[in-house]
């Protein structure tokens, strides 16, 4: 399929061929959901933890006699029913990541790209470059293009001026082609690919 190529002035400057094997796929919600869950689980730190009774510092002495006090029997002041006692079945340090086949991950990325294309939320840009790293300059150009929530994906080497200018604009992300992922594509309303990014993604996913 053919796609129009625009520039940062929102003018048509040519066209590019998009592979049907990638951009014409029928997106499947279950595949995209599995991939997003995979990404979110993988980036969790898993450093949450609580102390069990054996880890709480304190005396090991029995609080009071087993019988004759009229109170419930107790064996330790470090038990969970006491203030500053241990936690029963609390979270432990662990890895939240789970496996997902590589073929499914690649399929999910193709489907994420296809979903943006089919929703009319995909824009192909000739190049994402600026002469100076001014946020106001880029914000003005994005305003002309009607872009509010957008992900820019460029080739392997990002333009430093463009990346710095976009850094302070809310809901605007910039990634190199090798960093393209399903979660970031879906969390922004519009996806903008440079021609370099299209070529490299098609080479990688075909």
Residue, then its C-alpha position, 0 to 999 in steps of 0.5 A: x500500500x502507498x502512504x503519503x510522506x509529509x514534512x514538519x511543515x505539514x506539506x506532502x513531499x512524496x509517497x512511500x510503499x508500506x508492506x501489506x505483510x506488516x501494515x495490512x494485518x488484522x489486529x488481534x486484541x488478545x495478542x496486543x494485550x498479552x504483549x502489553x502485560x508482558x512489557x509491564x510485568x518485565x519492567x516491575x522492579x519486584x523489590x517490595x518486601x516485608x519482614x516476617x516474624x523471624x526477621x523482626x528484631x526484638x526479644x524472644x522471651x515469652x510475654x507472659x506465663x502460659x496460664x493463670x493471667x486471664x489473658x490469651x496465651x502468647x509466645x512472642x511479641x514479634x507475632x503479627x497481632x502485636x504492634x511492630x510485629x511481623x507480616x504474614x504472607x507479605x510480598x517478597x523480592x521476586x521477578x515479575x517477568x514471564x515468558x512470551x515467545x519471540x514470534x508472538x512479540x514480533x507479531x504484536x509489534x506488526x499488529x500495533x503498527x497495523x492498528x495505527x495505520x487502519x485507524x488513520x493514526x499513522x503519519x510518515x515523516x520525511x525526517x525528524x530534524x531541527x536546526x536548533x533544540x528549541x521546544x517552542x519551535x517544535x511545539x509550534x510545528x506540532x500545533x500546525x500538524x494537530x498533534x497532541x499525543x504522539x510518538x515519534x520513531x526515527x531511524x537508528x540515529x536520533x537527531x539530537x536537536x529534535x530529541x531535546x526539543x521534544x523532551x519538555x513537551x507533555x505527551x510527546x515521546x521520541x524513540x529510535x527504531x530499535x526501541x519501537x515497542x507495542x506499549x509506547x505505540x498504543x499509549x499515544x494517540x498518533x504514531x509518526x514514523x520517519x522514512x528511515x524508521x519505516x525502511x528499518x522496521x520493514x527490514x526487521x519485521x518482514 
